[in-house]
Amino acid sequence: MSQALLDLLNDVMTSPWVYLALFALAAVDGFFPAVPSETAVITAGVFAATGKPNLALVILVSALGAFAGDHLSYLIGRSSVGRLRRGRRARAAFDWASKALAERGGVVLVIARYIPGGRTAVTLTMGGVRYPLRSFSPFDALAAGSWALYSALVGFLGGMAFENDPIKGLLLGFAVAMSIAVTTEIVRHVRRRRPTAPVPAAAPSSRDALARVPARDDQAD
């Protein structure tokens, strides 16, 4: 069974079409997170340790695909700005997001690349708040490039470590990727459940204080 799987993967990974497939998967993953682009890049990295596909090309096409997908997600968010601002709460959240992204949007974009589902949420929001494209693109290039390099090298190093047993290399690459994803989810869950400090009650105004003072009885004649 394992040998049949290896033969199938080897046929796919040694085909010239693998580069187009990696580009497409990384691009679609930008607005449809169910597509396992990271798994595909890691797998390509494992087989790149044998010489095919080419590691540099795997990194390049994966980064370009991620970059294109992020920009498509950004444009989708930009075209949906009217729907995002419906309702008073939505407008308040929208305004808060605009201010937060204006201050540190580039850092958020790079970090979100490594959070499951975070990439799509952030790129959509940055488009919705009309974050400047001239600032979005350079930071996204950094995010896409670092993600492609990381994913491909995880697979490549695993393939080099288990050159005679590629299945173990695949399992190692997947284990590293899953560990990062699970750890991120746990941290996010803990932070979400952390109790917030109670808001102190506002001091009563002078008018309210006077209203609480009981009226004096009239003096006896």
C-alpha positions as CSV (number, residue, x, y, z in Angstrom):
1,M,0.0,0.0,0.0
2,S,2.8,2.5,1.0
3,Q,4.8,1.6,-2.1
4,A,1.7,2.2,-4.3
5,L,1.2,5.5,-2.7
6,L,4.8,6.5,-3.2
7,D,4.7,5.5,-6.8
8,L,1.6,7.6,-7.4
9,L,3.1,10.6,-5.6
10,N,6.3,10.2,-7.5
11,D,4.5,10.2,-10.8
12,V,2.7,13.4,-9.8
13,M,5.7,15.1,-8.4
14,T,8.0,14.4,-11.3
15,S,5.5,15.7,-13.8
16,P,6.1,19.2,-15.2
17,W,2.5,20.0,-14.3
18,V,3.3,19.9,-10.6
19,Y,4.4,23.5,-10.7
20,L,1.1,24.6,-12.2
21,A,-0.8,22.6,-9.6
22,L,1.2,24.1,-6.7
23,F,0.5,27.6,-8.0
24,A,-3.2,26.9,-8.4
25,L,-3.5,25.3,-4.9
26,A,-1.7,28.2,-3.2
27,A,-3.8,30.7,-5.1
28,V,-7.2,29.1,-4.4
29,D,-6.3,28.6,-0.7
30,G,-6.2,32.4,-0.4
31,F,-10.0,32.7,-0.6
32,F,-11.1,29.0,0.0
33,P,-9.1,27.8,3.0
34,A,-10.3,24.2,2.6
35,V,-7.7,23.7,-0.1
36,P,-4.6,22.0,1.4
37,S,-1.9,24.1,-0.2
38,E,0.6,23.7,2.6
39,T,0.3,19.9,2.5
40,A,1.0,20.0,-1.2
41,V,4.1,22.2,-0.8
42,I,5.5,20.0,2.0
43,T,5.0,16.9,-0.1
44,A,6.7,18.6,-3.1
45,G,9.6,19.5,-0.7
46,V,10.0,15.9,0.4
47,F,10.3,14.7,-3.2
48,A,12.6,17.6,-4.1
49,A,15.2,16.0,-1.8
50,T,15.4,13.3,-4.5
51,G,16.1,15.9,-7.3
52,K,12.5,16.2,-8.7
53,P,10.7,18.5,-8.6
54,N,13.2,21.4,-8.3
55,L,13.2,22.9,-4.8
56,A,13.7,26.5,-6.0
57,L,10.9,26.2,-8.5
58,V,8.6,24.7,-5.8
59,I,9.3,27.7,-3.5
60,L,8.9,30.2,-6.4
61,V,5.6,29.0,-7.8
62,S,4.1,28.4,-4.3
63,A,5.0,31.9,-3.3
64,L,3.6,33.4,-6.5
65,G,0.4,31.4,-6.1
66,A,-0.1,32.6,-2.5
67,F,0.6,36.2,-3.5
68,A,-2.0,36.0,-6.3
69,G,-4.5,34.3,-4.1
70,D,-4.1,36.9,-1.3
71,H,-4.7,39.8,-3.8
72,L,-7.8,38.1,-5.1
73,S,-9.1,37.8,-1.5
74,Y,-8.2,41.4,-0.9
75,L,-10.2,42.5,-4.0
76,I,-13.2,40.4,-2.8
77,G,-13.1,42.1,0.5
78,R,-12.8,45.5,-1.2
79,S,-15.9,44.8,-3.3
80,S,-17.8,43.7,-0.2
81,V,-17.2,46.8,1.8
82,G,-20.9,47.9,1.7
83,R,-22.1,44.6,3.2
84,L,-19.4,44.6,5.9
85,R,-20.6,48.0,7.2
86,R,-24.2,47.1,7.7
87,G,-25.5,47.6,11.2
88,R,-24.1,49.8,14.1
89,R,-22.1,47.0,15.6
90,A,-20.6,46.0,12.2
91,R,-19.6,49.7,11.6
92,A,-18.0,49.9,15.0
93,A,-16.0,46.7,14.4
94,F,-15.1,47.9,10.9
95,D,-13.8,51.2,12.3
96,W,-11.8,49.4,15.0
97,A,-10.3,47.1,12.4
98,S,-9.4,50.1,10.2
99,K,-7.5,51.7,13.0
100,A,-5.7,48.5,14.1
101,L,-4.6,47.6,10.6
102,A,-3.5,51.2,9.9
103,E,-1.1,51.0,12.8
104,R,0.3,47.4,12.4
105,G,-1.4,45.9,9.3
106,G,1.8,44.6,7.8
107,V,2.8,42.7,10.9
108,V,-0.7,41.2,11.2
109,L,-0.6,40.1,7.6
110,V,2.7,38.3,7.9
111,I,1.7,36.6,11.2
112,A,-1.7,35.6,9.9
113,R,-0.1,33.6,7.2
114,Y,0.9,30.9,9.8
115,I,-2.5,30.9,11.6
116,P,-5.1,28.4,10.3
117,G,-7.8,30.4,8.6
118,G,-6.1,33.7,9.5
119,R,-4.7,34.4,6.1
120,T,-8.2,34.6,4.5
121,A,-9.8,36.6,7.3
122,V,-7.0,39.2,7.3
123,T,-6.7,39.7,3.6
124,L,-10.5,40.0,3.3
125,T,-10.6,42.5,6.1
126,M,-7.7,44.5,4.7
127,G,-9.6,44.8,1.4
128,G,-12.8,45.7,3.2
129,V,-11.2,48.5,5.2
130,R,-9.4,49.7,2.0
131,Y,-5.9,49.2,3.4
132,P,-3.6,50.8,0.8
133,L,-2.6,48.3,-1.9
134,R,0.9,49.9,-2.2
135,S,1.5,48.8,1.5
136,F,-0.4,45.5,1.2
137,S,1.6,44.1,-1.7
138,P,5.1,44.4,-0.2
139,F,4.1,42.9,3.1
140,D,2.1,40.2,1.3
141,A,5.2,39.3,-0.8
142,L,7.1,38.9,2.4
143,A,4.4,36.7,3.9
144,A,3.9,34.6,0.8
145,G,7.6,34.1,0.3
146,S,8.4,33.2,3.9
147,W,5.5,30.7,3.9
148,A,6.6,29.0,0.7
149,L,10.2,28.8,1.9
150,Y,9.2,27.4,5.3
151,S,6.7,24.8,3.9
152,A,9.1,23.6,1.2
153,L,12.1,23.3,3.6
154,V,10.0,21.4,6.1
155,G,9.4,18.7,3.5
156,F,12.9,19.0,2.0
157,L,14.7,18.5,5.3
158,G,12.4,15.6,6.2
159,G,13.1,14.0,2.8
160,M,16.9,14.4,3.3
161,A,16.7,12.9,6.8
162,F,14.8,9.9,5.6
163,E,16.2,9.6,2.1
164,N,15.7,5.8,2.0
165,D,12.2,5.9,3.5
166,P,10.2,8.8,1.9
167,I,7.1,7.9,3.9
168,K,8.8,8.8,7.1
169,G,9.8,12.1,5.5
170,L,6.2,12.8,4.6
171,L,5.0,12.0,8.1
172,L,7.7,14.2,9.7
173,G,6.7,17.2,7.5
174,F,3.0,16.7,8.2
175,A,3.7,16.3,11.9
176,V,5.6,19.6,12.1
177,A,2.9,21.5,10.2
178,M,0.1,20.0,12.3
179,S,2.0,20.7,15.5
180,I,2.2,24.4,14.6
181,A,-1.4,24.5,13.6
182,V,-2.6,22.8,16.8
183,T,-0.5,24.9,19.0
184,T,-1.8,28.1,17.4
185,E,-5.4,26.9,17.8
186,I,-4.8,26.1,21.5
187,V,-3.2,29.5,22.2
188,R,-6.1,31.3,20.4
189,H,-8.7,29.2,22.3
190,V,-7.1,30.0,25.7
191,R,-6.9,33.7,24.9
192,R,-10.5,33.7,23.9
193,R,-11.6,32.1,27.1
194,R,-9.5,34.3,29.3
195,P,-11.8,36.3,31.6
196,T,-11.8,40.1,31.0
197,A,-11.4,42.5,33.9
198,P,-14.8,43.9,35.1
199,V,-15.4,47.4,34.0
200,P,-15.6,49.7,37.1
201,A,-18.9,51.3,37.7
202,A,-19.0,55.0,36.9
203,A,-19.1,57.4,39.8
204,P,-22.5,58.9,40.3
205,S,-23.0,62.4,39.1
206,S,-23.7,65.3,41.5
207,R,-27.3,65.4,40.3
208,D,-27.8,61.7,41.1
209,A,-26.2,62.1,44.5
210,L,-28.6,64.9,45.4
211,A,-31.5,62.9,44.3
212,R,-30.6,60.1,46.7
213,V,-30.5,62.5,49.7
214,P,-33.8,62.2,51.6
215,A,-35.8,65.4,51.9
216,R,-35.9,66.9,55.4
217,D,-39.2,67.3,57.2
218,D,-40.5,70.8,57.5
219,Q,-39.8,72.3,60.9
220,A,-42.7,72.4,63.4
221,D,-44.4,75.6,63.7
